[in-house]
Amino acid sequence: MSEPGGAYRQLVFTTSADLAESLSEALMDLGAVSVDATDALAGTPDEEPQYGEPGMAPKAWTVSLIKALFPPDIEPVAVLTEACTALGVVVPDATVEPVPEQDWVRLTQSQFSPIHVSPRLWIVPSWCEPPADGAEMLVLDPGLAFGTGSHPTTRLCLQWIDAHMRPGIRVLDYGCGSGILALAAHRFGAAAVLGVDIDEQAVTSSRYNAENNRCTVDFALPDGDPGGRFDLVVANILSNPLMLMAPMLSSRVVPGGNLVLSGVLERQADDVIAAYRPWLELEVWRSDEGWVCLQGKAVG
């Protein structure tokens, strides 16, 4: 692996179809500003054009070329190694390329536009025109913290919140990332919302996003978590940490309250459901592009 200098840097590697989605999601979760996947065989006789009906998710390329953009304070190769270790896969050969600031700003902004994430909610970058008058929206720019509404796991959680939120309830967003789920819960009528993340940058970004959207939400690192139980606990992380946190997350739900989990691939759903069975029964609520959202209700 080579690693030239530069301010912002782009990590470039190829991976197989079955790993492209999970690796991309993990890189975003670990600090990538953006991740782009294309056909590694484009321009060759083996190129795989994507065809399909409107609204259908495209299939993954047999060999995907992944380009992940990282800020100067994050080590791209170390992040790739951590992501592969967490997923239990071999670290692929990769290169790291410097990216001039004027290029990455334009690149990042061009990848994001307003997203209609649920029937009532739009996520709108600050440089974009807002949707039609009367639409509910959150202004959220891509940044160091994961969660802009573009990933299926985030969309699934936002759709669940839109469909099931009861005004006046207390909500915990564990692994809050950008704070997007906590902000949506507040926007849809939660009386009190707490977001917790192990990453100090995520907490800082979440507080900024809350202020920018005039949402009253508390955010904290785990050592600042005041504890307590909530009517709704939502966690959009990855399957392995979700399974490890099963006792803790289950204990944070009041009797009769809801637990909502995402960051889980369809093939991982049964393992996650089994990990939570001693405390509550989970079921698949909805799937999107190979990812699932799990829901369960705590018993008294």
Secondary structure, 3 states (H helix, E strand, C coil): CECCCCCEEEEEEEEEHHHHHHHHHHHHHCCCCEEEEEECCCCCCCCCCCCCCCCCCCCCCCEEEEEEEECCCCCHHHHHHHHHHHHCCCCCCEEEEEECHHHHHHHHHHCCCCEEEECCEEEECCCCCCCCCCCEEEECCCCCCCCCCCCHHHHHHHHHHHHHCCCCCEEEEECCCCCHHHHHHHHCCCCEEEEECCCHHHHHHHHHHHHHCCCCCEEECHHHCCCCCEEEEEEECCHHHHHHCHHHHHHCEEEEEEEEEEEEEHHHHHHHHHHHCCCCCEEEEEEECCEEEEEEECCC
